[in-house]
Amino acid sequence: MAELRVTAVHKSFGEVRAMRGVDLTVRSGTLTAVLGPSGSGKTTLLRCIAGFEPVDAGEIRLDGHRIAAPGRTVPPERRRIAVVPQEGALFPHLTVRGNVAYGLDRHSRRTGRIETVLALVGLAGCEDRMPHHLSGGQQQRVAVARALAPHPPVVLLDEPFSALDAALRAEVREDVRGALRADGATAVLVTHDQAEALSIADEVAVMHDGRIVQSGPPDVVYGAPADPWVAGFVGEAVWLPAELTGDGARTPLGPVQVVTTDGRPPYAPGRVLLRPEQIEVVPADSAAVITATVVRRDFRGHDALLALRLTDGTPITARIFNPASVPHLVGSEVGLRVHGAARAFSRTVQSPAVATRPRGGGAWPG
Ligand SMILES: Nc1ncnc2c1ncn2[C@@H]1O[C@H](COP(=O)(O)OP(=O)(O)OP(=O)(O)O)[C@@H](O)[C@H]1O
């Protein structure tokens, strides 16, 4: 277990500025997901932490020891940081045991560490199987077991579930999270998948254009995004034109309460954010509701997104739960009700921001 601290790190490749002052702290024993679109600098950050790339400016510290700074790059093997790549990259000619044993000292091999880490990832009893006899998900589990085996201070995971199909991904993700937690690992996971980051991590660090633009617990990043870009990137956003009135706003959905992320006055002339689950769909003839027409229905099994249009043309998205029981046909008229406060932003451009909330000190969510 170790604390990882990245401070004001810059990294360019010729003209391309891949990192422009990245700050990131990963507390000991926690999992941070670095979430960003393609090209935002996630892999570069991971490679600098691992020691595969030198940094141009700033520094990286592991438990207070400086492992990277301009002119100082502790080589990867001396950092002892483990990396799990996108596709496990197992040695094809070695058994599962041989793969996990690779890099372990003789003492650890003899004292059951291999069996322990394989049990953590749900592969107890698979020691003698060959990689080509394993499914993709099982191979990724072995890769994680191999990474955890020598008790590395930090485990870096580079989009480790992207090659797996959706059903398997959720299952392997849960098991890997459980294994990291059981082993007390400090971990950084890189992903461009919002749902994955929000579901698996203790902290989500949102990266955009070479900077961490917000970091915080998943519910804070989703519920109190630092700026409009983060709001749109981490989830479905419903933007409403709004005329601000003291602590509320007049919108096409009627009057709503308004809050800002940082407590500063909202940006004017203003538009406000709602999440689709804040909009309840009710029968059109219900009392005191705004009516809308269903434009599209995006069925997702456990829920559905309804694309709607108000009579003034404003597009709205609502999330409905238990969608199988409510057909909401395209072209039909429905009523809408808003729950909770809308969010307004006091700025429109991205700038470094940290969202925090009081925390009880527990490292991993249950
Ligand atoms: N070795 C390199 N040489 C030149 N440019 C590079 C190199 N590595 C990364 N870049 C550039 O740096 C920027 C950030 O790339 P990086 O791979 O870190 O982004 P990413 O967020 O991981 O993207 P993806 O999700 O697509 O992997 C991109 O513009 C990329 O083209």
The ligand as an ORCA input file, in Angstrom:
! r2SCAN-3c Opt
* xyz 0 1
  N       4.746      8.390    -28.203
  C       3.995      9.396    -28.657
  N       4.435     10.165    -29.679
  C       3.696     11.202    -30.144
  N       2.478     11.561    -29.651
  C       1.984     10.825    -28.653
  C       2.704      9.716    -28.104
  N       1.940      9.179    -27.111
  C       0.824      9.922    -27.039
  N       0.834     10.905    -27.961
  C      -0.206     11.929    -28.157
  O      -0.525     12.487    -26.895
  C      -1.922     12.721    -26.786
  C      -2.464     11.961    -25.598
  O      -2.389     10.565    -25.904
  P      -2.796      9.430    -24.871
  O      -2.545      8.115    -25.530
  O      -2.141      9.672    -23.572
  O      -4.360      9.672    -24.728
  P      -5.487      8.705    -24.159
  O      -6.402      9.569    -23.370
  O      -4.858      7.556    -23.472
  O      -6.207      8.222    -25.486
  P      -6.843      6.776    -25.822
  O      -8.021      6.604    -24.916
  O      -7.239      6.917    -27.268
  O      -5.778      5.753    -25.602
  C      -2.546     12.290    -28.110
  O      -2.658     13.447    -28.918
  C      -1.511     11.339    -28.678
  O      -1.563     11.326    -30.086
*
